[in-house]
Every structure is written in structure tokens, then in C-alpha cells.
Amino acid sequence: MKPEQGNDLTRLLLLGGAALLSLLLLLRIHPPMAFMAFAIGATVGFFLLGNQLTDLFGKKGKKGGAESDFSRRVSERLADCRRREEGFRDEGERILKSIATLRDDLARNPAADEAEVAKAQAIIKELEAEFSLRHAKASFFSECAVKLRELLDRHRLVESMAARRRELRELRRTNFDDEAAVEETRFSIEQDTIQLDTIVELSNSAASSSKAEQAEALRDRLERLRSTLGRQERPQGEGS
């Protein structure tokens, strides 16, 4: 309990005690007036108690909503990456089938002239390039999904650690590392948010890329981001 909350409770108890003594005294002197004062006091007391409960649960609700909002954003982006990966892999499979069909048609026409053969080979080459692009994009979004899964698990771990710290504060009642723990948790969440924004940017770039090399470059950036996360987690594990 915070000092301000303790002071408010003490003040409320003192006022309640004084009001009760006044009510008992008034009951001996003028009972009808005492019953009217009791009704008014009860109404005011319920109103003040309702305000206190509303403030208490309102603050908890806002905090829980802020924590779940990040998890919701990561989960939505994770589902989007998996959907995009599946879509690009499906496109790649269709392209491979088209290439196989064209090659079969070409093989069944040995009498085709050189111009037609050259055109068919050019189409096959372009289809292979499109397949490489889809494959690179699918690989990127697969890595993106892995990264987001790690990010979500890490965020849930941070939230769980924060909850356990709150339990320890309630059990021990004295914790000199409260401020440092809060700053550490806030820093971890801010870092996770920065990484999520980076993944969103890379995802948008990968989806709109037109060359396999671009998708591969974005995939390399994602891998470097994963390496950065690994370096951040290892010192924490060693320190614990």
C-alpha cells in the first residue's frame, strides 16, 4: 500500500469514528435527527467507498490492458507472417507446376522450331526467377514468424517476472530494488517494442520486394536482429 493510500484510509477511519460518536450523542438528545443524520452519512460513505473501489480497479484494468496490447500486436503480426509465408509457398508450388507443364509440352514437340523453343526456354527462365522470389519471401516470413514467436515468449517472460516481483514485494514488504526492477522491466518492454516495429518494417518491405536478392537482404537483417536478441538474453542468463 502506498503512503498516500494509508493516509487516506487513516483519515477516513478517524472521520468515521467521529461521525459515529456524534451520531450516538445525537441519538440520546434527538432520535429523529439522529436517524436523518445516519441516512445522510451512510449515503456519503457508500459514495466515497465506491469512488475508492472504482479508482483501484480502474488503475489495474488500465495496466492490464497496456500489457495485453503488446501481446495482441505481436500475435496479430505473427499470424500475418504465417499467412504470408503460406501464400508465397503456395504460389511457388503453382509456379513449379507451370514450369513442369511447359517442359513436358516442349518435350512432346520435338519438331518445334528453334524460335518457339527459345521462347519457351525464356518463359521457363522467367518463371524460375519468380519462383526464387517467392521462395525468398516465404523464407523471410518464416524467419519473421520465428522471431515474433521468440519476441512474444520473451515478453510473456518479462510480464511473468514482473508479476513475480510484485508478489515478492507483497510477501517481503521491503524490497530495495523496486525502482531498478521497474526500470529493467520498462527497458525490456521498450526494446521488444522497437524490435516489433523493426519486424513490421521488414515485413512490409519483403512483401513489396520485386527481386529475390531484396528478400534475401531483408532476411539477413532479420537474422541480425535475432542475433541482437540473443546477445541481450545471454548476459541476463549469466547474471542470474
N, C-alpha and C positions, 0 to 999 in steps of 0.2 A: 504494500500500500504506500502510495506517495505521501509526503508530509502534508501537502495541501489537502488531500482526501482525509487524512487523520484529523486535521484541524477542523474541517467542515463537520465531520462526524461528532467530534467533541462539542463543538458549538451547538449542533443540533440536539445532542443529548441534554446539554445544560438548559437550552430553551424549553425542551420538552419537560424537564423536571420542574422548572419554574412555572410553566403553564399548568402542570398537574397540581402543584401546591396551591396556586391561585384558584384553580377550579374547586379543590376541596374546601378552601376557605370560603369561596363564594357559595358553595353548596350549603354551608351551615347558615350563611346570612340570608341568601335569597335564592332558593332552589330553582325557580323558573328561569332566572337569569343564568344560573349555572348550566342548565340543560342547553340553553341557546348558545352559550359560550363553548360548550363541548361540541356541539354540531359544527360551529364555525371552525374550531381548532382541528377537528377531525378532517374537515374538508381541505383545509390548508395543508395539514400533514400528509394526506394522501397525494395532494398535488406536488409537494416537494419530493416525496418519495418516488413518484412517477418520473419526475424530471431526472433524478439521480440515476434510476434504472435505465432510462432512455439514453442518457449520455454514456453510461457504462457499456451497454450493448451496442450502441451506435459506433463507438470507437473500435470495439472488437470487430464489428462487421466490416468497417472500412479497411482495417488492417488485413483481415482475411481476404477481402475482395482484391486488394492490391497484390497479395501474394499469388492468388489463383489466376490473376490476369496474365502474368508472365507465363505460367504453365499452359494456359489456354492458347496464347500466341505461339508457343513452341509446338504444341500438339497440332495446331492448325497448319503450321508450316511443315511439320513432319508429314502429315497426311498429304499435303500438296506435293512434296518432293516424291513421295512414293507413287502418287498418281501420275506425275510427270515421267518418272522412271519407267513405269509400266507402259505408258503411252508411247515413249520413244522405242522401247524394246519391241512393242507390237508393230510399230512402223518398220523397224529394222527387219523383223521376220517377213513382213509383206514384201519388202524390197528384195530380200534374198530369194523369195519365191518368184518374183518377177524376173530376176536375173536367171534363175534356173530355167524358167519357162522360155525366155528368149534364147538361151543357149541350146535348149532342146529343139526349138523351132529352127535355129540356124543349122544344127547338126542334121536335121531331116531334109535340108535343102542344099545338098552338095552342088547342085547346078546353079546356085545363086551367083550372080556376077560379083566382081570384086567391089564395086561401089556399094552394093547392098550389104555385103559382108563388112565393109569398113564402117558403114553407118551403124550396123548392129553392134559392132565392137565398141564404137564410140558411145552408144547408148549404155552398153554394159559398164563401161568405164565410169560414166557419169552416175549410174545407179550405185556402183561400188563406192563412189565418193559420198553419195547421200547416205549410204549405209554406215560408212565410217563416221559421218557427222552424228547420225542417230546413236550409234554405239558410244561415241564420246560423251554425248549429252546424257544418255542413260547412266553411264558410269559416273558422271559428275553428280547426278541427282541421287544415285545410290550412296556415294560418299557423303553427300549432303544429309541424307536420312540418318546415316550412322552418326554423323557429327551432332545432329539435332537430338538423337536418342541419348547420346552421351551428355549433351547440354541439359536435357530435361532431367536425367538421372542426377546430374551434379546439382542442379537447382533444388531438386527434392531433397537431396542430402543436406544442402545448406539450410533449407527450411526445417528439416528434421533436427539438425544440430541446434538451430536457434530455439526450437521448441524445447529441446532437452536442456538448454541453458536456462530457459525460463523456469523449468521445473526445478533445476538446481537452485535458482535464486529463491524460489518459494520454500524449498526444503532447508537451505542453509541460512537464509535471511541475511547473510553477509557475503557479498561477492565483490571483491575489489577490482575485478576485471570486467565489470559490466560494460563500461564505456568502450573499452578496447574490443570486447566481443561484438558489440553492436556495430562498431566501425568496420570490423573484419567482415561481418555478415553483409553490411551495406556495400562494401567494396566488391565482395564476391558476386552479389546480385548485379551491381553495375557492370562488372566485367562480363557476366553472362549476357546482359542486355546488349552490350557492344558487340559481342560475338554473334548474337542472333541477328542484329542489324546487318552485320557483315555477310552472314549467310543469305539473308534476304536479297542483298545487293548482288551477290554472286549468282543466286538462283535466277534472278531476273535477267542478268547478263547472259547466263548459259542458255536460257530459254529462247533468247532473241539472237544468239550467235548463228552465223551462217557458215562457219568453217570448223572442221574438226580440231584444227590447231587452237582456235579460240577456246573451245570447250575444254581441251586438254590443259590450256594455260589456267583456266578458271579452276579446274580440278587440282592443279598444283597449288594454287592459292588456298584452296580449301584444306589441302593436306598440311600446308604450313600453319594454318590456323589450328588444326588438330595437334600439331607438334607443340604449338604455343600453350595449348590447354594442358598437354602432358607435362610440360616444364613447370606450369603453375601448380599442378597437383602433387608432383613428386616432392618439392620442399615441404608442403603441408604434411604429407605422409611421414617424411623423415623427422619432421619436428615433433609429431605426435608420438 
